[in-house]
Amino acid sequence: MSRSTPSSPPVAARSLLTARSPATVVWPVAVWLATAGNLPLWQRVLDVGSAAAAATLVVPVLGVLAALLSLLAWPRLLRPLCSLLVVVAAFNSHFMWQYGAVIDPTMMANVLHTDVREVRDLMSWSLPLSVLLVAGPPLWWIWRRPVSWRRPLGQTGRNLAGAGIGLALALAVALPGYSHLASLARNHKPVRYMINPLNTVYASARLVADQVPQQVRPLIPVGENAVLVRPAAAASPPPLLVLVVGETARAANWGLNGYARPTTPTMARWAAERGLVNFPDATSCGTNTQVSVPCMFSPLSREQGGDQPARHQNLLDVLQRAGLAVMWIDNQSGCKGVCARVPSARPAPDPALCEGDECLDEALVRSLDQQLATLDEQRRSRGTVLVLHMMGSHGPAYFKRAPADRKPFQPECTTITLGDCPIDALRNSYDNSIVYTDHVLGLTLDWLDAKARSGTAAPGLIYMSDHGESLGEGQVYLHGLPYAFAPVEQKRVPLVTWLSPALQTLSGVGTGCLRQRAASPVSHDHLFHSVLGLMGVQTQARDEALNLFRPCGA
Ligand SMILES: [Zn+2]
């Protein structure tokens, strides 16, 4: 705690007896983190069949951690920092065990942008228990006795020596064992994001480095020359497009895609009788909401950087600039910056559908007329785009996504520790959320159809999910694995479109033609350009190669 001086009072002298050097905090904590703090990592490394790789990796992890902690061994910093790291490692371990999650920069961004409801959904009794088991012993050790510090110069020397020993140890084992580590890194990339708590340190640093310049730079304008182009003779009512951003719906469980269970009965009816078109081969831009939602509205394709933090304005800015009425209605954790410059709202609280601040998705539809009426009349006379951001199949509490009378598949998994549920029950609760999404889309189509019948609008609907979901395939649950090695379940999403006869006439897009082309691969890259095409917005930002309506006339 303090250095000894001849005039130290007896109390300080007594604590001096029990005080210990910073290295007695640094090294035990590093050893604990490298072993007990990384059980999911070691489990995974052993699972993929390499005890040699595990033995080779554990020492470098220890060495790097010890080096890092040694450099940060300063009074009032070391012990709080060590405490934070063991707690972080404990939380990470829990979510890795439970859901097969890994911690990379996008997962970290997701965590930082999540809201109370999402966090609440992830809380279970096993969480405090795992945190206590993993973080409890080192916390006790860290705070048990005071630390004695040297003068700044002496401490600097000690810290550098500690860091040198840690790095030397890491290199001494990593270099001869390079072949094991290289093949592990090459063949099992997620492993690198499982190293606690270095994964979190790395992800946080990346996030800060990415976001700091973003916030000071204004967004690059897009489609500054955007204008509405309509056929001169069009005596049609104005277009009204509802763009539904789905949540966590995966293509594999979408009835219209050939899933063994009838999870989309309403969509199937609209497809058979009313010209709804299903796109069975649709791919998401990201594996989590934080990446996918901005990317869906970005003028950039995924390849061009649409999956990176937005530097450009988006689809809604261009639609609004062209003179259309635009609104974002959110039943989830916000629009991730997409709706920053257009009107936005949450569904009106409805006691039948909402509990606290959480509403079933039907609430989105009930308030449509009310929300529409708040938009500028002149803009509406040119056309309207309403974005509905669903709660969809947001996990792990799938069982909360549908009301009791709309759950055909029983019994459900009613816990959030998904690994504890029989796989059939898990599938039941997930499928019920898809059935409810199908129901809500049906209500939206009914609402739009009424507008078509009354001749007040030329309506249409596009529904596309933001990303998919893992339901225990390969012991992986939820979503958010790094895109490059995320399983296909997290990347394939449902996409449907419906154009009323009036909108088909107005846009020139024939549903029959669209259906013939629907089997071709499409992705989030297409959304920006296709909506502009459908709404008749002409701008240089529109890339016809990515307009999925183009071959059919828009
Ligand atoms: Zn999402």
Residues whose N, C-alpha, C, O or C-beta is under 5 A from the ligand:
A	BS01	ZN	E247 T248 N288 T289 D466
